């Protein structure tokens, strides 16, 4: 109700002014081609797209298909700042972006970048959010009001005077959204704005954006891979592949064409997956909708005939469009709870932490009394709310940060007198922002750098295998900064894999990745003998690939156990701003103990068959 009140007040203050600007076509793109400097292959290939005033459009597709590039054409970053070869037409409210002043266009289009560090440049939260209204020459009182309202909307009021450098990745994302909301643009273009947010924070922000869309008629074009979380919020789903738009449907009908999503390796909502796996021709986007479908009187009839049940290994051909990829994936792999392979544990702790207190400021501890042991071969997922200390804990394991009190031992050695280079070749760390690690002129050079410095003998083999493992061997000659965020992250991971470390530390490794790339990456680590510790907000990934899950809140570990046990601990999940996956919620409502779509389908068909016999 608090959120509703804030949005209502915002609407009263600004809504009428926006509505007076009228309706009509907000975005019109015709035959758009674009090639980045230094690349021979175009990133955008004949794009045609229109977006009407007040539409909420989700733009998705495989990693590297051109989504982020398309977004950057809307406010003139491409081609004004990027250079390259540009042809075709991009109109925003009738203005050609290529012929318009960037400042003029930016007043109409608020762009939230994929990487918040690319957008934030002020030292405090207040200054960052105020920057836009100040440049639009609002009065000081009005600026103060707009800053306060924007921060309240994204749940960051308590951080108004905080340093931007002290924020977590998810908190930075909220600030970037707030800085755009403060200017109240008619168009919001958002590039994976919730990719680093915890589930509850994601839901809150998306609710806010939807309310702005509905009440202020703000036009929204949002890029995201997490269809399972966004599908219920949007009006329309547009899919890109290989620089082209290959699919454009209302959200209510989009999942009638599952073949498109499966072929492109896109993750679909679990309620949709469940119904189609049961042979039910319905695409509910919510838990409530799925339960309504399952409670229909004809449910038994739908599953009586085994031929009605969708064979996920043999998806029927549904040639909706001609130009989409032919890549076929295992449709259930992301939804099945994979039984973790048992690592070769020697029952001795490779990582040991005792009473760890640490923070970036002496009087403000981020980690508060952490006690933890991790054995060789374990795959440990760290989950929790934004700002709970997950990344900070990971940095201590790499000896990048040092304890304020307490101690951290890695390989039996106290990290306090060590520097990160002391563990070179033994520990591999991949930052949340991959750009912090990329400084070479090609992906191949990035993968080669570590083995060269460590004077390994089999360098070329290591480079090839690491690039191949991350599915970027075909991009080995490309400059990292010319790649998509997901491709850059996999380049950073490849640069770590090439040294074959004993411990691999990953901070949000699935950010910016499509379903296929997530599975390929995590399957590699699952079959590797290394000890892995990774931070994630994706509970399905954690359950599928971790042998153990840690839940953090307010600098403390509040739960530690196997995936199924953690999922059942609703109170700990709530404290950490986490939620049960939709399929688990559906199973709970039905009184069934199931943790994946596959498990629930098997149990539902079994129970229904028994009921029919009776």
C-alpha positions, -999 to 999 in steps of 0.1 A, spaced: 0 0 0 29 23 7 41 18 -29 7 25 -42 5 57 -22 38 69 -35 29 62 -71 -4 79 -67 13 110 -53 38 110 -81 10 107 -106 -8 136 -91 23 157 -93 35 149 -128 8 128 -145 -13 155 -159 16 173 -175 27 141 -192 -7 132 -204 -12 166 -220 16 158 -243 -8 135 -261 -8 100 -276 7 85 -307 38 66 -319 67 71 -296 94 49 -313 96 42 -350 126 22 -364 129 14 -401 155 -8 -418 181 -1 -392 216 -15 -398 246 -9 -376 281 -22 -375 305 -14 -346 339 1 -354 365 -26 -362 339 -53 -368 330 -67 -402 297 -83 -392 267 -60 -386 252 -62 -351 218 -49 -362 204 -62 -395 174 -45 -410 155 -38 -377 119 -26 -381 100 -18 -349 72 6 -337 62 13 -301 30 32 -293 26 56 -264 20 37 -232 31 3 -244 53 -19 -221 75 -39 -244 99 -67 -233 128 -72 -257 146 -105 -253 168 -130 -272 200 -149 -269 231 -133 -255 248 -111 -282 218 -109 -305 219 -70 -305 194 -61 -278 216 -36 -259 228 -21 -292 193 -14 -303 185 3 -270 215 26 -274 201 39 -308 171 54 -290 189 82 -273 216 87 -299 245 70 -281 247 51 -314 259 65 -336 269 99 -321 293 85 -294 301 50 -308 309 58 -344 306 28 -367 284 23 -398 248 34 -393 220 33 -418 182 34 -417 159 55 -395 153 58 -357 126 82 -347 117 91 -312 85 112 -310 90 120 -347 126 132 -342 154 115 -361 180 106 -335 209 107 -360 200 143 -369 190 155 -334 210 169 -304 217 142 -279 207 164 -250 173 170 -267 167 133 -272 178 124 -237 150 146 -223 125 123 -239 143 89 -234 156 78 -200 182 51 -206 191 27 -177 223 10 -187 230 -27 -183 260 -21 -161 252 5 -134 289 14 -131 288 28 -166 260 52 -156 269 63 -120 296 91 -118 285 111 -87 301 104 -53 268 104 -34 233 89 -40 216 122 -37 239 139 -62 235 111 -87 197 112 -86 197 150 -87 219 153 -117 192 150 -143 167 174 -128 195 199 -123 205 198 -159 168 202 -169 170 235 -148 143 226 -122 141 248 -91 161 236 -61 129 228 -41 115 208 -70 148 189 -74 148 180 -37 112 168 -40 119 147 -72 150 131 -56 130 121 -25 101 107 -45 124 87 -68 144 72 -40 112 63 -21 99 46 -52 129 23 -55 133 17 -18 165 36 -13 154 65 10 177 55 38 207 56 14 202 92 2 235 105 17 254 73 12 285 70 -10 278 54 -44 310 34 -40 296 17 -9 265 3 -26 261 -33 -38 254 -40 -75 217 -43 -69 216 -11 -49 234 7 -78 208 -6 -102 181 10 -80 199 43 -80 202 43 -118 164 37 -121 158 64 -96 179 89 -115 158 83 -146 125 84 -127 135 118 -112 134 133 -147 100 116 -155 108 110 -192 80 99 -215 101 69 -226 120 45 -203 146 23 -221 159 -2 -196 188 -27 -202 184 -55 -177 176 -31 -149 169 -59 -123 196 -84 -133 216 -79 -100 186 -74 -77 172 -99 -52 138 -114 -61 117 -93 -38 136 -61 -49 130 -71 -85 92 -75 -79 90 -42 -61 108 -23 -89 89 -40 -116 56 -32 -98 68 5 -97 76 5 -134 43 -11 -143 24 15 -122 43 43 -140 34 27 -173 -3 24 -164 -9 56 -145 15 80 -163 13 62 -197 51 60 -197 63 41 -227 87 13 -216 111 -8 -237 129 -32 -214 156 -57 -222 158 -88 -201 165 -126 -202 145 -133 -171 112 -140 -189 99 -160 -160 99 -129 -138 88 -103 -163 63 -119 -186 33 -110 -163 43 -73 -162 45 -65 -200 21 -60 -229 42 -74 -256 72 -96 -261 97 -90 -290 125 -115 -296 157 -108 -314 182 -133 -329 214 -126 -348 207 -89 -351 171 -93 -364 136 -92 -349 122 -126 -355 91 -126 -332 66 -100 -320 35 -111 -300 12 -98 -272 25 -113 -239 -8 -131 -234 -2 -151 -266 36 -153 -269 39 -186 -251 15 -203 -275 47 -205 -296 70 -223 -273 91 -237 -301 106 -202 -306 116 -200 -270 130 -235 -268 150 -231 -300 166 -199 -289 174 -213 -254 151 -187 -237 138 -195 -202 101 -196 -199 79 -191 -168 75 -223 -148 37 -221 -147 37 -222 -185 63 -250 -185 42 -270 -161 9 -267 -181 25 -275 -214 43 -305 -199 10 -318 -188 -5 -314 -222 -27 -286 -212 -31 -259 -238 -28 -229 -215 -1 -204 -207 -6 -190 -172 20 -165 -162 15 -167 -124 11 -193 -97 -25 -183 -92 -32 -187 -129 -16 -222 -129 -36 -233 -99 -68 -222 -116 -59 -242 -147 -50 -273 -127 -83 -271 -108 -104 -272 -139 -128 -301 -141 -113 -314 -173 -78 -317 -158 -81 -355 -155 -92 -358 -191 -62 -337 -202 -38 -361 -187 -57 -394 -191 -41 -401 -225 -4 -403 -222 -1 -390 -258 -13 -356 -245 17 -352 -223 44 -332 -240 76 -351 -247 102 -326 -239 128 -344 -259 107 -342 -291 91 -307 -294 68 -305 -324 78 -282 -352 59 -249 -350 73 -228 -379 60 -195 -367 88 -175 -383 114 -183 -409 145 -167 -396 150 -180 -361 179 -201 -349 178 -239 -352 196 -244 -319 176 -270 -299 181 -274 -261 169 -298 -234 138 -280 -224 137 -292 -189 173 -289 -179 169 -256 -161 138 -267 -142 149 -301 -132 167 -303 -99 199 -320 -108 214 -344 -83 248 -329 -77 277 -352 -85 295 -361 -53 328 -342 -52 359 -358 -40 358 -344 -5 387 -350 19 368 -337 49 394 -310 54 385 -274 50 401 -257 20 385 -224 33 381 -216 70 366 -185 85 364 -177 122 344 -147 137 349 -125 106 340 -89 110 347 -65 82 335 -34 64 345 -6 41 342 20 70 355 14 105 322 22 122 300 3 97 306 -35 95 293 -53 64 302 -88 77 292 -95 112 307 -126 129 309 -150 100 319 -185 107 323 -209 78 342 -239 65 342 -251 29 357 -284 19 376 -293 -12 353 -301 -41 322 -283 -27 300 -260 -49 286 -234 -26 260 -208 -36 257 -176 -16 223 -160 -17 207 -131 0 193 -96 -2 212 -68 -20 238 -53 4 238 -84 27 275 -89 23 277 -116 -4 303 -100 -26 322 -87 4 326 -123 17 337 -134 -17 364 -107 -18 378 -119 15 381 -155 1 404 -141 -26 425 -121 -1 414 -89 -19 399 -76 14 412 -82 49 393 -89 81 387 -61 106 387 -88 133 387 -125 130 406 -145 105 402 -161 70 423 -191 60 426 -204 25 447 -235 18 455 -234 56 472 -200 52 460 -168 69 451 -142 43 458 -112 64 496 -110 55 489 -121 19 480 -102 -13 458 -116 -41 489 -124 -61 501 -148 -34 474 -172 -46 480 -167 -83 472 -198 -102 453 -214 -72 424 -190 -69 404 -176 -98 380 -146 -92 354 -133 -116 340 -99 -106 303 -90 -108 314 -64 -134 335 -82 -160 349 -49 -174 371 -47 -143 390 -77 -156 392 -71 -193 421 -50 -207 435 -70 -236 427 -65 -273 409 -97 -279 391 -125 -261 419 -149 -270 445 -126 -254 425 -123 -222 425 -161 -219 462 -163 -227 473 -136 -202 472 -157 -170 490 -188 -184 517 -166 -199 523 -148 -166 524 -181 -148 547 -195 -174 527 -226 -182 538 -249 -210 505 -259 -227 492 -223 -232 476 -227 -266 457 -258 -255 445 -240 -223 433 -210 -242 414 -230 -268 397 -252 -241 387 -223 -219 372 -203 -248 355 -234 -261 340 -242 -226 325 -207 -225 312 -210 -261 332 -180 -273 359 -197 -294 343 -181 -325 348 -147 -309 384 -151 -300 397 -123 -323 370 -98 -312 378 -70 -289 361 -76 -255 345 -42 -254 328 -50 -287 311 -80 -272 278 -81 -253 278 -80 -215 271 -118 -214 299 -125 -238 323 -102 -218 314 -121 -187 321 -154 -203 354 -140 -216 363 -131 -180 354 -166 -169 375 -181 -197 405 -160 -185 401 -177 -151 396 -212 -164 427 -211 -185 448 -211 -153 429 -241 -139 426 -228 -104 418 -250 -73 392 -225 -61 369 -206 -84 350 -175 -70 322 -162 -92 301 -131 -84 267 -133 -102 280 -155 -131 245 -158 -147 240 -120 -152 233 -112 -188 233 -148 -198 206 -167 -217 194 -201 -206 217 -221 -229 248 -202 -218 239 -205 -181 236 -243 -185 268 -247 -204 288 -226 -179 274 -243 -148 275 -278 -163 313 -272 -169 318 -263 -132 296 -292 -121 319 -316 -139 351 -298 -128 370 -309 -97 376 -274 -85 360 -259 -54 335 -233 -64 318 -205 -45 294 -183 -63 270 -155 -55 236 -156 -72 200 -144 -69 188 -172 -91 175 -198 -68 168 -224 -95 205 -222 -106 216 -225 -70 194 -256 -65 205 -272 -97 242 -267 -94 252 -261 -58 260 -289 -33 253 -264 -5 235 -230 -2 243 -202 22 217 -176 29 229 -142 41 211 -112 57 225 -81 72 261 -94 72 253 -128 87 248 -163 75 212 -172 86 209 -205 68 233 -232 56 223 -265 40 212 -285 10 190 -269 -17 158 -287 -7 162 -279 30 168 -242 22 138 -240 -1 116 -253 27 129 -226 51 104 -199 41 113 -177 71 150 -175 62 141 -169 25 118 -140 35 145 -124 57 169 -126 28 144 -111 2 142 -145 -15 111 -164 -26 104 -200 -34 103 -208 -72 68 -208 -87 68 -246 -92 75 -251 -55 46 -227 -45 23 -246 -69 33 -279 -54 28 -266 -18 -7 -254 -27 -15 -289 -40 0 -306 -10 28 -322 -30 65 -323 -21 81 -314 -54 110 -291 -63 110 -291 -101 85 -291 -130 96 -326 -139 89 -339 -103 55 -322 -101 44 -335 -135 53 -370 -125 35 -367 -92 4 -351 -107 1 -377 -135 6 -405 -109 -20 -390 -85 -45 -384 -113 -41 -419 -127 -48 -433 -92 -79 -411 -88 -92 -422 -122 -88 -459 -112 -108 -452 -81 
